[in-house]
Amino acid sequence: MFTVIVKKPRPDFRVFIDLLFGEGRSVDSEGDANSVHSRDWRDLYLKDRESDDPKVELYSEAVSPLYFEVESESQRLEELAALYLYLYCGDSIQSDTGYCLKKLWRH
């Protein structure tokens, strides 16, 4: 699991579909994006219908809404989702093993 502290609006959730599973894939998605263009979603679930890849979940903590947990049984998918979220809108990222990275540049 990774924790990403965000500091600005999230990316369009559809970017995660193409990034994680490939362009044009049939993917189950759930979450709280009011529209597909929403940048303030706090909960996202993605599962590829065309493969056995496990689900990926990104969700904010109830107590600290800027802290997002990223989880998947696939280490590759989990890392890719967490790193993209971090690079797009994050301030810092930390793995459950304690590895922490803080941005040193500004967008």
Phi, psi and omega in degrees: 000146176239150171242127178242124174269119182265153180232001178206176183304147180286163175286161171307128186297338181294336178299323180296326180298307180296319182295314186277321189242344179110152182296136175079011181283152174272115188230133169284134176220143176218158178162194184246024175289119182292332173218167181294342180266004184301139177243006181241023178297153180234358183211128182216131177234131179225135178214121179290126178280343188261002180215176177269008178304139179288166179294161173233133179234135174233125183207149179272151178287141181298320183284322182234089187296348176269357177263114181254131174267140177235123184224143172196153174285347176266117179299321181298311181293320180298312180296317182296315179296315181295316180294321178294315178301315179299311183293328182283316189214012187268159174256323177205162180220142179217137176269164179291350175272358176101352179295130183229141178224131179243136180298138180248003179228167180247150176272000000 
